[in-house]
Amino acid sequence: MKVLVLGATGFLGRHVARALREAGYQVAGGARTPPARGEPGVEYRGVDFNRADRAQDWLPLLHDIDVVVNAVGIFRESPGKTFRQLHERAPRALFDACRRAGVRRVIQVSALGADDRAQTAYHLSKRAADAYLLSLPIDAVVVQPSLVFGAGGASAGLFGMFATLPWIPAPDIGAARVQPVHIDDVSAAIVALADPARPHPPRVALVGPRPVSWREWHTGLRAALGMPGRARFIPVPASLASAAARVGDRWPGLPFDRDAWRMLLRGNCADAGPMTDLLGRPPRDIARFVAPPDVPAQRAWAQLQWLAPVLRLSLACLWIATGVLSLGVYPVRSSYALLQQAGVPAWAQPAALYGAAGLDIALGVLALAPRRMHWLWAAQAGLILAYTAIISWRLPEFWLHPYGPILKNLPLLALLWLLYELERPWNTR
């Protein structure tokens, strides 16, 4: 039996494709750009959800396919990626094509909360596709995962970051609860549903064993990651969390916006009974979310989610402060005297001073940008090396200065190297 997993290079799709293959299914993976190194044993097929708006666009892809799993989804819109296209238009065309091609079962990966109480664009778009699929004369099931946790996932990065902080922010969400579920359990449940002979209800919630509060969730995850000491929380009033969400609406790099805040206030819970039936056991508890051999690596990865921004901020402050001080806070005559010693002629000193100050400020501001730019750290390192070379040549006595103004460049270069390696393209996918 052959299963087509759409979104096979994404976090959830990749795990589902692997689990299906390990269960003995033939697996085809649909992706906009088939990977050079994908999952072993998966046959990748190219498909662009942004262009596949008609059933005939999908029919060639469905040749020899028995079951389709649609795991394509985005949590937040960005240029070229909209809820309307990726969650509604392309899936509708796909479902029509599945009916025409005689696909035996369609599994639509939706989201818990995509129901009659849905308010956010994310949930509403998912609900629209779910309803259309279930209205067709085809064997279909809509699975609705809760908050999914697993190494490499966006939620694991975000909540792992919170759980490893010295003080964990705790927004006031009232009585709302979440019900996190492990990615391996989600994958196993979808594998069970991939058998066309298995009966099923139209919708199945994929959830963890029990609802937990925000504090219980992070306390449990902190323990699972092997963090020492007890979890300490900072209460965050709802008004402050709401203001932060409005900032997130205007800053695309932030993971928290008003839709995320609305979903958090609503809660994310369901009966775990259907999930237990699919797995043949209860879904794993938060305490077992991280396997013991994986604890050191996942803890370090989670800590990097907040340590790297701290490094970014410290470097930004250094560059901006240096530029501002050079603009006149530090005596200009003293700056000119240093430039004179460095061999800069008098006529070029103003341009050199204010040009360098402006460049320092620009590099600092860029370090605060939400988009990761690994080349920025290379540029900063190059500038520091250039400054170091000039000073070593013209002012070598600074190497012997008791305050170490040049020696301090060594740890700065090491920090820049670390950020460069962390933000290289293959480390951010």
C-alpha positions as CSV (number, residue, x, y, z in Angstrom):
1,M,0.0,0.0,0.0
2,K,1.4,3.4,-0.9
3,V,0.9,6.6,1.1
4,L,1.5,10.1,-0.2
5,V,2.6,12.5,2.6
6,L,2.2,16.2,1.6
7,G,4.5,18.6,3.4
8,A,7.0,15.7,3.8
9,T,10.0,18.0,4.4
10,G,8.3,19.8,7.3
11,F,8.5,18.9,10.9
12,L,5.3,16.9,11.2
13,G,5.4,15.5,7.7
14,R,8.9,14.3,8.0
15,H,8.1,12.3,11.2
16,V,4.9,10.9,9.7
17,A,6.8,9.8,6.5
18,R,9.4,8.1,8.6
19,A,6.9,6.3,10.8
20,L,4.9,5.1,7.8
21,R,8.0,3.7,6.2
22,E,9.0,1.9,9.4
23,A,5.5,0.5,9.6
24,G,6.0,-1.2,6.2
25,Y,4.2,1.2,3.9
26,Q,5.5,2.5,0.6
27,V,5.8,6.2,1.1
28,A,5.8,9.1,-1.4
29,G,6.7,12.6,-0.1
30,G,5.2,15.7,-1.7
31,A,7.3,18.8,-1.3
32,R,7.7,22.1,-3.2
33,T,11.5,21.4,-3.4
34,P,12.4,17.7,-3.1
35,P,15.4,17.5,-0.7
36,A,18.8,16.4,-1.8
37,R,18.9,14.3,1.3
38,G,15.5,13.2,2.4
39,E,14.2,10.3,4.5
40,P,15.6,7.0,3.3
41,G,13.1,4.9,1.3
42,V,10.8,7.9,0.6
43,E,10.1,8.7,-3.0
44,Y,9.8,12.5,-3.3
45,R,7.5,14.2,-5.8
46,G,7.5,18.0,-6.5
47,V,4.4,19.9,-5.8
48,D,3.8,23.6,-5.1
49,F,0.8,24.4,-3.0
50,N,0.9,28.0,-4.1
51,R,0.1,26.9,-7.7
52,A,-1.9,23.7,-7.4
53,D,-5.4,25.3,-7.4
54,R,-7.2,22.8,-9.6
55,A,-7.9,19.1,-9.3
56,Q,-6.1,18.4,-12.6
57,D,-2.9,19.9,-11.0
58,W,-3.0,17.1,-8.5
59,L,-4.1,14.1,-10.5
60,P,-0.6,13.2,-11.9
61,L,0.7,13.2,-8.4
62,L,-1.9,10.7,-7.2
63,H,-1.0,8.0,-9.6
64,D,-0.6,4.7,-7.7
65,I,-1.5,6.3,-4.4
66,D,-3.9,4.6,-1.9
67,V,-3.8,7.0,1.0
68,V,-3.0,10.7,1.2
69,V,-1.9,12.5,4.3
70,N,-2.0,16.3,4.1
71,A,0.4,17.7,6.6
72,V,1.0,21.1,5.0
73,G,0.4,24.1,7.2
74,I,1.7,27.4,8.4
75,F,1.1,29.0,11.8
76,R,1.7,32.6,10.6
77,E,1.4,34.2,7.2
78,S,4.4,35.6,5.3
79,P,5.0,37.0,1.8
80,G,4.0,34.2,-0.6
81,K,2.5,32.0,2.1
82,T,-1.2,32.7,3.0
83,F,-3.8,30.8,4.9
84,R,-6.2,31.2,2.1
85,Q,-4.0,29.5,-0.4
86,L,-2.2,26.8,1.7
87,H,-5.0,25.9,4.0
88,E,-8.0,26.3,1.8
89,R,-7.6,26.6,-2.0
90,A,-4.9,24.0,-2.6
91,P,-6.4,21.4,-0.2
92,R,-9.8,21.7,-1.7
93,A,-8.3,21.0,-5.2
94,L,-6.4,18.1,-3.7
95,F,-9.5,16.6,-2.1
96,D,-11.4,16.8,-5.3
97,A,-8.5,15.1,-7.1
98,C,-8.4,12.4,-4.5
99,R,-12.1,11.6,-5.1
100,R,-11.6,11.5,-8.9
101,A,-8.4,9.3,-8.6
102,G,-10.1,6.8,-6.3
103,V,-7.8,7.4,-3.3
104,R,-9.0,5.0,-0.6
105,R,-8.5,7.4,2.4
106,V,-7.6,11.0,3.0
107,I,-6.1,12.1,6.3
108,Q,-6.2,15.9,6.8
109,V,-3.9,17.2,9.5
110,S,-5.9,20.1,11.0
111,A,-5.5,21.7,14.4
112,L,-7.3,21.4,17.8
113,G,-9.5,24.5,18.0
114,A,-10.5,24.5,14.3
115,D,-14.2,24.2,15.2
116,D,-17.3,26.2,15.6
117,R,-15.6,28.4,18.2
118,A,-12.7,29.3,15.9
119,Q,-11.7,32.9,15.9
120,T,-8.2,33.2,14.4
121,A,-7.4,33.2,10.7
122,Y,-5.3,30.0,11.3
123,H,-8.2,28.1,12.8
124,L,-10.8,29.4,10.5
125,S,-8.8,28.4,7.4
126,K,-8.2,25.0,8.7
127,R,-11.9,24.5,9.6
128,A,-13.0,25.5,6.1
129,A,-10.8,22.8,4.5
130,D,-11.9,20.2,7.1
131,A,-15.5,20.9,6.4
132,Y,-15.1,20.7,2.7
133,L,-13.3,17.4,2.9
134,L,-15.9,15.8,5.2
135,S,-18.7,16.9,2.8
136,L,-17.2,14.8,0.0
137,P,-18.2,11.2,-0.8
138,I,-14.8,9.9,0.2
139,D,-13.3,8.0,3.2
140,A,-11.7,10.9,5.1
141,V,-10.6,11.7,8.6
142,V,-9.5,15.0,10.1
143,V,-6.9,14.7,12.8
144,Q,-6.6,17.7,15.2
145,P,-3.3,17.8,17.0
146,S,-2.9,19.8,20.1
147,L,0.5,21.5,20.9
148,V,3.0,19.1,19.3
149,F,6.4,18.7,20.9
150,G,9.5,17.1,19.4
151,A,13.1,17.8,18.8
152,G,13.5,20.3,15.9
153,G,10.0,21.5,16.1
154,A,9.0,25.2,16.4
155,S,7.0,24.5,19.6
156,A,9.9,22.6,21.1
157,G,12.2,25.5,20.5
158,L,9.8,28.1,21.9
159,F,8.7,26.2,25.0
160,G,12.1,24.6,25.6
161,M,13.5,28.1,25.6
162,F,10.9,29.2,28.2
163,A,11.4,26.1,30.3
164,T,15.2,26.6,30.6
165,L,15.1,30.3,31.5
166,P,16.2,31.2,35.0
167,W,12.8,32.9,35.4
168,I,9.9,31.7,33.3
169,P,7.3,34.3,32.2
170,A,3.8,33.1,33.2
171,P,1.1,35.0,31.4
172,D,-2.3,35.3,33.1
173,I,-4.5,33.0,31.0
174,G,-7.0,32.3,33.7
175,A,-8.4,28.7,33.7
176,A,-7.2,27.9,30.2
177,R,-5.2,24.7,29.9
178,V,-3.0,23.1,27.2
179,Q,-2.6,19.4,26.4
180,P,0.8,18.9,24.8
181,V,1.4,15.7,22.7
182,H,4.7,14.2,21.6
183,I,5.4,14.1,17.8
184,D,6.1,10.3,17.9
185,D,2.6,9.7,19.3
186,V,1.0,12.0,16.7
187,S,2.9,10.0,14.0
188,A,1.9,6.7,15.4
189,A,-1.8,7.7,15.5
190,I,-1.6,8.8,11.8
191,V,0.0,5.5,10.9
192,A,-2.8,3.6,12.6
193,L,-5.4,5.7,10.7
194,A,-3.6,5.0,7.4
195,D,-5.1,1.5,7.3
196,P,-8.2,2.0,5.1
197,A,-9.8,-1.0,6.9
198,R,-9.7,0.7,10.3
199,P,-13.0,2.4,11.3
200,H,-12.8,5.9,12.6
201,P,-14.9,9.0,13.5
202,P,-14.8,11.9,11.2
203,R,-12.6,13.9,13.6
204,V,-9.9,12.7,16.0
205,A,-8.2,14.9,18.6
206,L,-4.5,14.0,18.9
207,V,-3.6,15.1,22.5
208,G,-1.5,14.2,25.5
209,P,-2.8,12.3,28.5
210,R,-4.1,15.2,30.5
211,P,-4.7,19.0,30.4
212,V,-2.1,21.1,32.3
213,S,-1.7,24.7,33.3
214,W,1.1,26.9,31.8
215,R,3.1,26.4,35.0
216,E,2.6,22.6,35.1
217,W,3.6,22.4,31.4
218,H,6.9,24.3,31.9
219,T,7.7,22.7,35.2
220,G,7.3,19.2,33.6
221,L,9.3,20.2,30.5
222,R,12.1,21.7,32.6
223,A,12.4,18.4,34.5
224,A,12.3,16.4,31.3
225,L,15.2,18.5,30.0
226,G,17.2,17.8,33.1
227,M,17.4,21.4,34.3
228,P,18.6,21.6,37.9
229,G,16.6,23.4,40.5
230,R,12.9,24.2,40.6
231,A,11.0,26.2,38.0
232,R,10.6,29.9,39.0
233,F,8.0,32.0,37.4
234,I,7.4,35.7,36.8
235,P,3.7,36.6,36.6
236,V,2.8,38.5,33.5
237,P,-0.5,40.4,33.6
238,A,-2.9,39.8,30.7
239,S,-2.7,43.4,29.7
240,L,1.1,43.2,29.3
241,A,0.9,39.9,27.4
242,S,-1.7,41.5,25.1
243,A,0.6,44.5,24.4
244,A,3.4,42.1,23.6
245,A,1.1,40.3,21.2
246,R,0.4,43.5,19.4
247,V,4.1,44.1,19.0
248,G,4.4,40.6,17.6
249,D,1.9,41.5,14.9
250,R,4.2,44.2,13.7
251,W,7.5,42.2,14.1
252,P,7.3,39.1,11.8
253,G,10.3,37.5,13.5
254,L,8.6,37.1,16.9
255,P,6.7,33.9,17.5
256,F,4.0,35.6,19.6
257,D,1.2,37.6,18.1
258,R,-2.5,38.4,18.8
259,D,-3.7,35.2,17.2
260,A,-1.3,33.1,19.4
261,W,-2.5,35.0,22.4
262,R,-6.2,34.4,21.6
263,M,-5.5,30.6,21.1
264,L,-3.6,30.5,24.5
265,L,-6.5,32.2,26.3
266,R,-8.9,29.8,24.7
267,G,-7.0,26.7,25.8
268,N,-6.2,23.6,23.8
269,C,-7.7,20.4,25.4
270,A,-9.8,17.3,24.4
271,D,-10.6,13.8,25.5
272,A,-7.5,11.6,25.3
273,G,-9.6,8.4,24.9
274,P,-9.6,8.3,21.1
275,M,-5.9,8.9,21.1
276,T,-5.4,6.0,23.6
277,D,-7.5,3.7,21.3
278,L,-5.4,4.5,18.3
279,L,-2.1,4.0,20.1
280,G,-3.2,1.0,22.1
281,R,-1.8,2.7,25.2
282,P,-2.0,6.2,26.8
283,P,-0.1,8.9,25.1
284,R,3.2,9.7,26.8
285,D,3.3,12.2,29.7
286,I,5.4,15.3,29.6
287,A,8.0,13.7,31.9
288,R,8.8,11.3,29.0
289,F,8.9,13.9,26.2
290,V,12.7,13.7,26.1
291,A,14.5,10.3,26.0
292,P,17.3,10.1,28.5
293,P,20.1,9.8,25.8
294,D,18.8,13.0,24.1
295,V,18.5,15.1,27.2
296,P,22.0,16.9,27.0
297,A,21.6,17.8,23.3
298,Q,17.9,19.0,23.6
299,R,18.7,21.0,26.7
300,A,21.6,22.7,25.0
301,W,19.5,23.4,22.0
302,A,16.7,24.8,24.1
303,Q,19.1,27.1,26.0
304,L,20.6,28.4,22.8
305,Q,17.1,29.7,21.9
306,W,17.5,32.4,24.5
307,L,21.3,32.6,24.9
308,A,21.8,33.4,21.2
309,P,19.4,36.5,21.4
310,V,21.3,37.6,24.5
311,L,24.5,37.5,22.6
312,R,22.9,39.4,19.7
313,L,21.6,42.1,22.1
314,S,25.0,42.5,23.9
315,L,26.8,42.9,20.6
316,A,24.2,45.3,19.3
317,C,24.7,47.5,22.5
318,L,28.4,47.4,22.1
319,W,28.4,48.6,18.5
320,I,25.7,51.2,19.0
321,A,27.3,52.6,22.2
322,T,30.8,52.7,20.5
323,G,29.3,54.7,17.6
324,V,27.4,57.1,19.8
325,L,30.4,57.7,22.1
326,S,32.5,58.4,19.1
327,L,30.1,61.1,17.8
328,G,31.0,63.5,20.6
329,V,30.5,62.0,24.0
330,Y,34.1,61.1,24.1
331,P,36.2,64.3,23.4
332,V,36.5,64.7,19.6
333,R,40.0,66.2,20.0
334,S,41.2,63.0,21.8
335,S,39.7,60.9,19.0
336,Y,41.5,63.0,16.4
337,A,44.7,62.6,18.3
338,L,44.4,58.8,18.2
339,L,43.6,59.0,14.5
340,Q,46.7,61.1,14.0
341,Q,48.8,58.5,15.8
342,A,47.2,55.8,13.5
343,G,48.5,57.7,10.5
344,V,45.2,59.3,9.3
345,P,46.0,62.8,7.9
346,A,44.2,65.8,9.4
347,W,42.0,66.5,6.4
348,A,40.6,62.9,6.5
349,Q,40.1,62.7,10.3
350,P,36.5,64.0,10.4
351,A,35.3,61.6,7.7
352,A,37.2,58.7,9.3
353,L,35.7,59.4,12.8
354,Y,32.1,60.0,11.8
355,G,32.1,57.4,9.1
356,A,33.4,54.8,11.5
357,A,30.9,55.9,14.1
358,G,28.0,55.6,11.6
359,L,29.2,52.2,10.5
360,D,29.3,51.0,14.1
361,I,25.8,52.2,14.7
362,A,24.5,50.6,11.5
363,L,26.1,47.2,12.4
364,G,24.5,47.4,15.9
365,V,21.1,48.2,14.5
366,L,21.3,45.3,12.0
367,A,22.2,43.0,14.9
368,L,18.7,43.7,16.3
369,A,16.9,42.7,13.1
370,P,14.6,39.7,13.5
371,R,15.8,38.1,10.4
372,R,18.9,35.9,10.8
373,M,21.8,37.2,8.7
374,H,24.9,35.1,9.2
375,W,26.9,37.4,6.9
376,L,26.5,40.2,9.4
377,W,28.7,38.4,12.0
378,A,31.3,37.9,9.3
379,A,31.2,41.6,8.5
380,Q,31.6,42.6,12.1
381,A,34.5,40.2,12.6
382,G,36.1,41.6,9.4
383,L,35.8,45.1,10.8
384,I,37.3,44.1,14.2
385,L,40.2,42.4,12.5
386,A,40.8,45.5,10.3
387,Y,40.8,47.7,13.4
388,T,43.1,45.3,15.2
389,A,45.5,45.2,12.3
390,I,45.7,49.0,12.0
391,I,46.2,49.4,15.8
392,S,48.8,46.6,15.9
393,W,50.7,48.4,13.2
394,R,50.5,52.0,14.2
395,L,49.8,51.7,18.0
396,P,51.3,48.4,19.1
397,E,51.6,49.7,22.7
398,F,47.8,49.1,23.1
399,W,48.6,45.3,23.2
400,L,50.3,46.0,26.5
401,H,47.7,48.3,27.9
402,P,46.5,47.0,31.4
403,Y,42.8,47.3,30.4
404,G,43.4,45.1,27.4
405,P,41.5,47.1,24.7
406,I,42.9,44.9,21.9
407,L,43.0,41.6,23.8
408,K,39.2,42.0,24.4
409,N,38.8,41.6,20.7
410,L,39.6,37.9,21.0
411,P,36.4,36.9,23.0
412,L,34.4,39.2,20.7
413,L,35.7,37.3,17.7
414,A,34.8,34.0,19.3
415,L,31.2,35.2,20.0
416,L,30.9,36.4,16.4
417,W,32.2,33.0,15.2
418,L,29.6,31.2,17.4
419,L,26.7,33.3,16.0
420,Y,28.0,32.9,12.4
421,E,28.0,29.1,12.8
422,L,24.6,29.0,14.5
423,E,22.9,31.1,11.8
424,R,24.4,29.6,8.7
425,P,21.6,28.6,6.3
426,W,21.8,24.8,6.9
427,N,21.5,25.4,10.7
428,T,18.3,27.4,10.5
429,R,16.1,25.2,8.4
